Amino acid sequence: MSEITQPSPAEVRQLLENSGLSREQFAELVHVSKLTIHKWVLPDDNQNHRGIPLAAWELLLLKLDKHPTKKLIDA
């Protein structure tokens, strides 16, 4: 089983870009603000950078069908 690890800001940016979603749509997937997404994609050395919580990262991967080992199944 592949374990989810803390992504870099570049990895979060890449997922956002590859999703084709706006920052607002991306934020809605995990129930956060557009400003929160902005902070997640800032470079590590920026004082306003905030690392994405692993739970939010995993939820994004699941909702975008990018999780390495799990899939969401509609009931």
N, CA, C and O atoms as a Tinker XYZ file with bonds, in Angstrom:
   300  protein
     1  N      0.843000   -1.176000    0.000000    73     2
     2  CA     0.000000    0.000000    0.000000    64     1     3
     3  C      0.891000    1.244000    0.000000    63     2     4     5
     4  O      1.827000    1.348000    0.793000    81     3
     5  N      0.592000    2.172000   -0.888000    73     3     6
     6  CA     1.359000    3.399000   -1.022000    64     5     7
     7  C      0.872000    4.420000    0.004000    63     6     8     9
     8  O     -0.324000    4.691000    0.113000    81     7
     9  N      1.813000    4.976000    0.746000    73     7    10
    10  CA     1.463000    5.949000    1.767000    64     9    11
    11  C      1.513000    7.358000    1.181000    63    10    12    13
    12  O      2.426000    7.687000    0.424000    81    11
    13  N      0.544000    8.175000    1.527000    73    11    14
    14  CA     0.509000    9.564000    1.084000    64    13    15
    15  C      1.505000   10.355000    1.935000    63    14    16    17
    16  O      1.540000   10.210000    3.157000    81    15
    17  N      2.306000   11.183000    1.285000    73    15    18
    18  CA     3.283000   12.007000    1.994000    64    17    19
    19  C      3.003000   13.482000    1.722000    63    18    20    21
    20  O      2.269000   13.833000    0.798000    81    19
    21  N      3.596000   14.323000    2.535000    73    19    22
    22  CA     3.418000   15.765000    2.416000    64    21    23
    23  C      3.923000   16.239000    1.048000    63    22    24    25
    24  O      5.094000   16.044000    0.720000    81    23
    25  N      3.056000   16.852000    0.261000    73    23    26
    26  CA     3.482000   17.334000   -1.046000    64    25    27
    27  C      4.203000   18.676000   -0.932000    63    26    28    29
    28  O      4.005000   19.426000    0.024000    81    27
    29  N      5.023000   18.953000   -1.904000    73    27    30
    30  CA     5.653000   20.272000   -1.983000    64    29    31
    31  C      4.639000   21.254000   -2.566000    63    30    32    33
    32  O      3.652000   20.835000   -3.170000    81    31
    33  N      4.869000   22.549000   -2.392000    73    31    34
    34  CA     3.984000   23.529000   -3.030000    64    33    35
    35  C      3.920000   23.327000   -4.555000    63    34    36    37
    36  O      2.873000   23.533000   -5.168000    81    35
    37  N      5.033000   22.928000   -5.151000    73    35    38
    38  CA     5.061000   22.686000   -6.600000    64    37    39
    39  C      4.135000   21.533000   -6.979000    63    38    40    41
    40  O      3.490000   21.579000   -8.027000    81    39
    41  N      4.064000   20.504000   -6.143000    73    39    42
    42  CA     3.174000   19.372000   -6.422000    64    41    43
    43  C      1.705000   19.793000   -6.317000    63    42    44    45
    44  O      0.871000   19.350000   -7.106000    81    43
    45  N      1.395000   20.646000   -5.342000    73    43    46
    46  CA     0.021000   21.144000   -5.205000    64    45    47
    47  C     -0.318000   22.005000   -6.414000    63    46    48    49
    48  O     -1.402000   21.876000   -6.983000    81    47
    49  N      0.610000   22.892000   -6.813000    73    47    50
    50  CA     0.407000   23.731000   -8.002000    64    49    51
    51  C      0.189000   22.876000   -9.241000    63    50    52    53
    52  O     -0.686000   23.170000  -10.056000    81    51
    53  N      0.987000   21.814000   -9.386000    73    51    54
    54  CA     0.872000   20.933000  -10.549000    64    53    55
    55  C     -0.485000   20.249000  -10.590000    63    54    56    57
    56  O     -1.099000   20.153000  -11.653000    81    55
    57  N     -0.960000   19.771000   -9.437000    73    55    58
    58  CA    -2.279000   19.142000   -9.381000    64    57    59
    59  C     -3.360000   20.151000   -9.768000    63    58    60    61
    60  O     -4.289000   19.822000  -10.506000    81    59
    61  N     -3.234000   21.370000   -9.272000    73    59    62
    62  CA    -4.190000   22.427000   -9.615000    64    61    63
    63  C     -4.180000   22.686000  -11.115000    63    62    64    65
    64  O     -5.235000   22.731000  -11.747000    81    63
    65  N     -2.995000   22.857000  -11.685000    73    63    66
    66  CA    -2.885000   23.134000  -13.120000    64    65    67
    67  C     -3.426000   21.979000  -13.956000    63    66    68    69
    68  O     -4.147000   22.197000  -14.930000    81    67
    69  N     -3.084000   20.770000  -13.580000    73    67    70
    70  CA    -3.524000   19.592000  -14.337000    64    69    71
    71  C     -5.022000   19.321000  -14.202000    63    70    72    73
    72  O     -5.621000   18.672000  -15.059000    81    71
    73  N     -5.619000   19.820000  -13.126000    73    71    74
    74  CA    -7.049000   19.574000  -12.897000    64    73    75
    75  C     -7.922000   20.353000  -13.870000    63    74    76    77
    76  O     -9.045000   19.945000  -14.166000    81    75
    77  N     -7.410000   21.472000  -14.368000    73    75    78
    78  CA    -8.208000   22.318000  -15.241000    64    77    79
    79  C     -9.245000   23.135000  -14.493000    63    78    80    81
    80  O    -10.083000   23.795000  -15.107000    81    79
    81  N     -9.190000   23.093000  -13.163000    73    79    82
    82  CA   -10.142000   23.821000  -12.328000    64    81    83
    83  C     -9.586000   25.191000  -11.963000    63    82    84    85
    84  O     -8.372000   25.395000  -11.943000    81    83
    85  N    -10.477000   26.116000  -11.678000    73    83    86
    86  CA   -10.057000   27.406000  -11.129000    64    85    87
    87  C     -9.656000   27.182000   -9.667000    63    86    88    89
    88  O     -9.954000   26.140000   -9.083000    81    87
    89  N     -8.990000   28.155000   -9.101000    73    87    90
    90  CA    -8.634000   28.038000   -7.679000    64    89    91
    91  C     -9.891000   27.947000   -6.819000    63    90    92    93
    92  O     -9.916000   27.238000   -5.813000    81    91
    93  N    -10.922000   28.664000   -7.222000    73    91    94
    94  CA   -12.177000   28.620000   -6.456000    64    93    95
    95  C    -12.794000   27.217000   -6.502000    63    94    96    97
    96  O    -13.234000   26.703000   -5.474000    81    95
    97  N    -12.828000   26.599000   -7.675000    73    95    98
    98  CA   -13.369000   25.239000   -7.809000    64    97    99
    99  C    -12.512000   24.239000   -7.042000    63    98   100   101
   100  O    -13.032000   23.333000   -6.390000    81    99
   101  N    -11.208000   24.410000   -7.125000    73    99   102
   102  CA   -10.260000   23.544000   -6.423000    64   101   103
   103  C    -10.504000   23.641000   -4.919000    63   102   104   105
   104  O    -10.508000   22.630000   -4.216000    81   103
   105  N    -10.708000   24.863000   -4.432000    73   103   106
   106  CA   -10.966000   25.093000   -3.009000    64   105   107
   107  C    -12.268000   24.442000   -2.565000    63   106   108   109
   108  O    -12.348000   23.875000   -1.475000    81   107
   109  N    -13.283000   24.525000   -3.411000    73   107   110
   110  CA   -14.587000   23.947000   -3.070000    64   109   111
   111  C    -14.508000   22.431000   -2.881000    63   110   112   113
   112  O    -15.271000   21.863000   -2.099000    81   111
   113  N    -13.599000   21.783000   -3.583000    73   111   114
   114  CA   -13.471000   20.325000   -3.448000    64   113   115
   115  C    -13.147000   19.897000   -2.023000    63   114   116   117
   116  O    -13.582000   18.838000   -1.571000    81   115
   117  N    -12.379000   20.728000   -1.317000    73   115   118
   118  CA   -11.983000   20.361000    0.049000    64   117   119
   119  C    -12.515000   21.350000    1.090000    63   118   120   121
   120  O    -12.064000   21.365000    2.235000    81   119
   121  N    -13.486000   22.178000    0.668000    73   119   122
   122  CA   -14.199000   23.053000    1.603000    64   121   123
   123  C    -13.281000   24.048000    2.313000    63   122   124   125
   124  O    -13.359000   24.233000    3.527000    81   123
   125  N    -12.406000   24.686000    1.524000    73   123   126
   126  CA   -11.545000   25.747000    2.044000    64   125   127
   127  C    -11.715000   26.980000    1.161000    63   126   128   129
   128  O    -12.382000   26.925000    0.128000    81   127
   129  N    -11.112000   28.084000    1.571000    73   127   130
   130  CA   -11.207000   29.313000    0.791000    64   129   131
   131  C    -10.161000   29.341000   -0.330000    63   130   132   133
   132  O     -9.183000   28.593000   -0.319000    81   131
   133  N    -10.401000   30.222000   -1.284000    73   131   134
   134  CA    -9.436000   30.426000   -2.372000    64   133   135
   135  C     -8.110000   30.941000   -1.799000    63   134   136   137
   136  O     -7.043000   30.613000   -2.318000    81   135
   137  N     -8.175000   31.737000   -0.744000    73   135   138
   138  CA    -6.960000   32.247000   -0.091000    64   137   139
   139  C     -6.138000   31.088000    0.486000    63   138   140   141
   140  O     -4.909000   31.107000    0.417000    81   139
   141  N     -6.802000   30.097000    1.045000    73   139   142
   142  CA    -6.089000   28.929000    1.579000    64   141   143
   143  C     -5.338000   28.213000    0.465000    63   142   144   145
   144  O     -4.185000   27.823000    0.649000    81   143
   145  N     -5.975000   28.037000   -0.683000    73   143   146
   146  CA    -5.303000   27.409000   -1.829000    64   145   147
   147  C     -4.085000   28.232000   -2.202000    63   146   148   149
   148  O     -3.014000   27.682000   -2.459000    81   147
   149  N     -4.244000   29.548000   -2.232000    73   147   150
   150  CA    -3.123000   30.438000   -2.560000    64   149   151
   151  C     -1.943000   30.187000   -1.619000    63   150   152   153
   152  O     -0.800000   30.114000   -2.069000    81   151
   153  N     -2.208000   30.056000   -0.330000    73   151   154
   154  CA    -1.135000   29.836000    0.645000    64   153   155
   155  C     -0.489000   28.467000    0.465000    63   154   156   157
   156  O      0.705000   28.308000    0.719000    81   155
   157  N     -1.271000   27.472000    0.027000    73   155   158
   158  CA    -0.722000   26.127000   -0.172000    64   157   159
   159  C      0.239000   26.063000   -1.356000    63   158   160   161
   160  O      1.138000   25.222000   -1.376000    81   159
   161  N      0.061000   26.938000   -2.337000    73   159   162
   162  CA     0.897000   26.862000   -3.537000    64   161   163
   163  C      2.057000   27.856000   -3.527000    63   162   164   165
   164  O      2.881000   27.852000   -4.441000    81   163
   165  N      2.127000   28.705000   -2.501000    73   163   166
   166  CA     3.267000   29.620000   -2.384000    64   165   167
   167  C      4.539000   28.823000   -2.125000    63   166   168   169
   168  O      4.480000   27.760000   -1.507000    81   167
   169  N      5.686000   29.313000   -2.584000    73   167   170
   170  CA     6.957000   28.624000   -2.292000    64   169   171
   171  C      7.195000   28.493000   -0.786000    63   170   172   173
   172  O      6.738000   29.322000    0.002000    81   171
   173  N      7.914000   27.444000   -0.403000    73   171   174
   174  CA     8.214000   27.178000    1.012000    64   173   175
   175  C      8.849000   28.368000    1.720000    63   174   176   177
   176  O      8.599000   28.593000    2.904000    81   175
   177  N      9.670000   29.129000    0.999000    73   175   178
   178  CA    10.398000   30.224000    1.639000    64   177   179
   179  C      9.568000   31.503000    1.785000    63   178   180   181
   180  O     10.054000   32.489000    2.339000    81   179
   181  N      8.343000   31.500000    1.303000    73   179   182
   182  CA     7.458000   32.646000    1.453000    64   181   183
   183  C      6.858000   32.612000    2.849000    63   182   184   185
   184  O      6.387000   31.566000    3.296000    81   183
   185  N      6.869000   33.749000    3.544000    73   183   186
   186  CA     6.377000   33.777000    4.933000    64   185   187
   187  C      4.890000   33.452000    5.051000    63   186   188   189
   188  O      4.431000   33.065000    6.126000    81   187
   189  N      4.126000   33.603000    3.960000    73   187   190
   190  CA     2.689000   33.298000    3.998000    64   189   191
   191  C      2.365000   31.861000    3.589000    63   190   192   193
   192  O      1.203000   31.456000    3.619000    81   191
   193  N      3.388000   31.087000    3.209000    73   191   194
   194  CA     3.156000   29.689000    2.814000    64   193   195
   195  C      2.605000   28.891000    3.983000    63   194   196   197
   196  O      3.040000   29.050000    5.124000    81   195
   197  N      1.645000   28.034000    3.682000    73   195   198
   198  CA     1.102000   27.080000    4.657000    64   197   199
   199  C      1.067000   25.728000    3.968000    63   198   200   201
   200  O      0.544000   25.606000    2.861000    81   199
   201  N      1.612000   24.726000    4.608000    73   199   202
   202  CA     1.571000   23.383000    4.045000    64   201   203
   203  C      0.154000   22.854000    4.009000    63   202   204   205
   204  O     -0.630000   23.097000    4.927000    81   203
   205  N     -0.170000   22.144000    2.972000    73   203   206
   206  CA    -1.497000   21.554000    2.864000    64   205   207
   207  C     -1.616000   20.402000    3.864000    63   206   208   209
   208  O     -0.726000   19.554000    3.917000    81   207
   209  N     -2.670000   20.350000    4.643000    73   207   210
   210  CA    -2.865000   19.210000    5.549000    64   209   211
   211  C     -2.974000   17.910000    4.741000    63   210   212   213
   212  O     -3.578000   17.889000    3.669000    81   211
   213  N     -2.397000   16.849000    5.253000    73   211   214
   214  CA    -2.423000   15.566000    4.528000    64   213   215
   215  C     -3.841000   15.107000    4.232000    63   214   216   217
   216  O     -4.093000   14.523000    3.178000    81   215
   217  N     -4.768000   15.360000    5.141000    73   215   218
   218  CA    -6.157000   14.960000    4.903000    64   217   219
   219  C     -6.728000   15.691000    3.694000    63   218   220   221
   220  O     -7.430000   15.089000    2.881000    81   219
   221  N     -6.434000   16.979000    3.568000    73   219   222
   222  CA    -6.915000   17.749000    2.418000    64   221   223
   223  C     -6.241000   17.281000    1.132000    63   222   224   225
   224  O     -6.892000   17.180000    0.092000    81   223
   225  N     -4.944000   16.995000    1.198000    73   223   226
   226  CA    -4.211000   16.498000    0.037000    64   225   227
   227  C     -4.796000   15.167000   -0.433000    63   226   228   229
   228  O     -5.031000   14.970000   -1.625000    81   227
   229  N     -5.027000   14.262000    0.507000    73   227   230
   230  CA    -5.578000   12.969000    0.130000    64   229   231
   231  C     -6.993000   13.111000   -0.435000    63   230   232   233
   232  O     -7.348000   12.425000   -1.393000    81   231
   233  N     -7.798000   13.992000    0.150000    73   231   234
   234  CA    -9.146000   14.217000   -0.363000    64   233   235
   235  C     -9.100000   14.780000   -1.790000    63   234   236   237
   236  O     -9.882000   14.366000   -2.645000    81   235
   237  N     -8.195000   15.712000   -2.042000    73   235   238
   238  CA    -8.042000   16.235000   -3.408000    64   237   239
   239  C     -7.664000   15.120000   -4.373000    63   238   240   241
   240  O     -8.238000   15.006000   -5.456000    81   239
   241  N     -6.700000   14.301000   -3.977000    73   239   242
   242  CA    -6.275000   13.195000   -4.846000    64   241   243
   243  C     -7.433000   12.246000   -5.127000    63   242   244   245
   244  O     -7.608000   11.791000   -6.258000    81   243
   245  N     -8.218000   11.951000   -4.107000    73   243   246
   246  CA    -9.368000   11.069000   -4.287000    64   245   247
   247  C    -10.412000   11.690000   -5.212000    63   246   248   249
   248  O    -10.884000   11.040000   -6.145000    81   247
   249  N    -10.771000   12.945000   -4.952000    73   247   250
   250  CA   -11.815000   13.592000   -5.738000    64   249   251
   251  C    -11.400000   13.831000   -7.186000    63   250   252   253
   252  O    -12.248000   13.901000   -8.076000    81   251
   253  N    -10.092000   13.955000   -7.421000    73   251   254
   254  CA    -9.597000   14.174000   -8.779000    64   253   255
   255  C     -9.141000   12.875000   -9.443000    63   254   256   257
   256  O     -8.569000   12.890000  -10.533000    81   255
   257  N     -9.403000   11.751000   -8.769000    73   255   258
   258  CA    -9.033000   10.423000   -9.269000    64   257   259
   259  C     -7.539000   10.304000   -9.559000    63   258   260   261
   260  O     -7.131000    9.740000  -10.574000    81   259
   261  N     -6.724000   10.852000   -8.638000    73   259   262
   262  CA    -5.265000   10.820000   -8.768000    64   261   263
   263  C     -4.595000   10.073000   -7.622000    63   262   264   265
   264  O     -3.367000   10.021000   -7.545000    81   263
   265  N     -5.398000    9.493000   -6.731000    73   263   266
   266  CA    -4.837000    8.768000   -5.585000    64   265   267
   267  C     -4.117000    7.525000   -6.104000    63   266   268   269
   268  O     -4.638000    6.833000   -6.978000    81   267
   269  N     -2.926000    7.234000   -5.577000    73   267   270
   270  CA    -2.161000    6.093000   -6.096000    64   269   271
   271  C     -2.765000    4.714000   -5.801000    63   270   272   273
   272  O     -2.495000    3.755000   -6.524000    81   271
   273  N     -3.580000    4.607000   -4.745000    73   271   274
   274  CA    -4.074000    3.264000   -4.393000    64   273   275
   275  C     -5.576000    3.190000   -4.122000    63   274   276   277
   276  O     -6.123000    2.091000   -4.030000    81   275
   277  N     -6.247000    4.319000   -3.994000    73   275   278
   278  CA    -7.666000    4.288000   -3.616000    64   277   279
   279  C     -8.527000    4.997000   -4.663000    63   278   280   281
   280  O     -8.048000    5.842000   -5.419000    81   279
   281  N     -9.785000    4.636000   -4.685000    73   279   282
   282  CA   -10.767000    5.244000   -5.588000    64   281   283
   283  C    -12.018000    5.569000   -4.789000    63   282   284   285
   284  O    -12.390000    4.843000   -3.868000    81   283
   285  N    -12.662000    6.673000   -5.156000    73   283   286
   286  CA   -13.971000    6.984000   -4.592000    64   285   287
   287  C    -15.017000    6.193000   -5.384000    63   286   288   289
   288  O    -14.918000    6.050000   -6.602000    81   287
   289  N    -16.003000    5.693000   -4.676000    73   287   290
   290  CA   -17.092000    4.950000   -5.327000    64   289   291
   291  C    -18.394000    5.612000   -4.925000    63   290   292   293
   292  O    -18.688000    5.764000   -3.739000    81   291
   293  N    -19.173000    6.004000   -5.926000    73   291   294
   294  CA   -20.474000    6.595000   -5.646000    64   293   295
   295  C    -21.440000    5.529000   -5.141000    63   294   296   297
   296  O    -21.470000    4.406000   -5.643000    81   295
   297  N    -22.218000    5.902000   -4.149000    73   295   298
   298  CA   -23.198000    4.963000   -3.588000    64   297   299
   299  C    -24.458000    4.972000   -4.403000    63   298   300
   300  O    -25.402000    4.247000   -4.090000    81   299
